[in-house]
Amino acid sequence: MRPHELSPGTTTSAITATALGLIVALAGTMWHGFIYYFSASVYLPWGAVLALILTFAATIWLVSHTRRAWTGGVMGFTLFLALMYMAFGRASEGSMLVFMNTEYAPGAAGTLWSMGSLVSVAAGILVAGFVGARSTSESARR
């Protein structure tokens, strides 16, 4: 995607991407712990799914708004750094916010949230790039 003359500048785009990455990381970390238990061994981590949908939508909005694909990468990098800090940076204090272990429901939700965020960001960049390229080619035909 090429920057448009009405698009935000490079510095503003980088600041927005970093801030949005932190906001999505915090919101998703709060939501990922919501789990619906059908039984002791069957559960639905609906909070993690909601967090991934938020990540996907935020990436599409950011890349479409700034018209710069790299902003999605900056957002994803910031989000993943914040997640890794919440998962491992506070582990020595015994205060993990994102628990990653697929044997238990909260750990499965944490794994889904942390690894799925990478996929959501990549998919959001691809979708925004495809939609942006398509709208650019349609406007060029007019």
Sequence and secondary structure as in RCSB ss.txt:
>XXXX:A:sequence
MRPHELSPGTTTSAITATALGLIVALAGTMWHGFIYYFSASVYLPWGAVLALILTFAATIWLVSHTRRAWTGGVM
GFTLFLALMYMAFGRASEGSMLVFMNTEYAPGAAGTLWSMGSLVSVAAGILVAGFVGARSTSESARR
>XXXX:A:secstr
    TTS  HHHHHHHHHHHHHHHHHHHHHHTT  EESSSS EE HHHHHHHHHHHHHHHHHHHHHT THHHHHH
HHHHHHHHHIIIIITGGGT  SS   TTSHHHHHHHHHHHHHHHHHHHHHHHHHHHHHHHHHHHHH 
